[in-house]
Amino acid sequence: MSISLKKGHKVDLTKSHPDLTKVTIGLGWDPVKSGFFSSNIDCDASAVLLDETGKLTKNANLVYFGNKKSPCGSVVHSGDNLTGTGDGDDEQIHMDLKNVPNDVHRIAFIVNIYKCEERKQHFGNVKNAYIRAFDPGKMIGNELIRYDLTNDYSNMTAIVLGEIYRHNGEWKFSATGEGTVDTNIKQLVGRIYS
């Protein structure tokens, strides 16, 4: 049974699911319609592998549409969805928890709007945004957690959605929901995680 989270909530993933070794993070959103039309909004999901101090130790540990796999192969991006239309997850990040290197203590999940300045877009143009974690090895009842973003993120161009982190030998998830005005993922990572 899935646990619905609110901003700031934390939940244990592996303690309550001891056989869990692989997790998929699904991210979804829809463009807001204006009249009969909706403009395409290209949101990009990213995963940032961080050390025990919360810092990115090497650029290759930033997994996104331009670098789809971490050097260790334990974190893999599904590919870029350019519009956010359709049902279900728009982008996914797959993780093999048992192969995440010991020097990686946290994996942060971020979504940002591609070319937000040029297109004059922000998260006020987006609705139904969420992040969820599920067990890809189960066909039924595989969703572990879900965090629907209900806050107003107007004028924000990137959101740190949440993170998976190690705690006492287990993996936990924290719903972050922090909006920023960074214009691209590298700017956000450089400001927060470097």
Secondary structure, DSSP 8 states (H G I E B T S, - for coil): --EEE-TT-EEESSSS-TT--EEEEEEEEEE-EETTEE----EEEEEEEE-TTS-B-SGGGEEBTTB-B-TTSSEEE----SS--SSS-SEEEEEEGGGS-TT--EEEEEEEETTHHHHT--GGGEEEEEEEEE-TT-SSS-EEEEEE--S--TT--EEEEEEEEEETTEEEEEEEEEEE--SSHHHHHHHH--
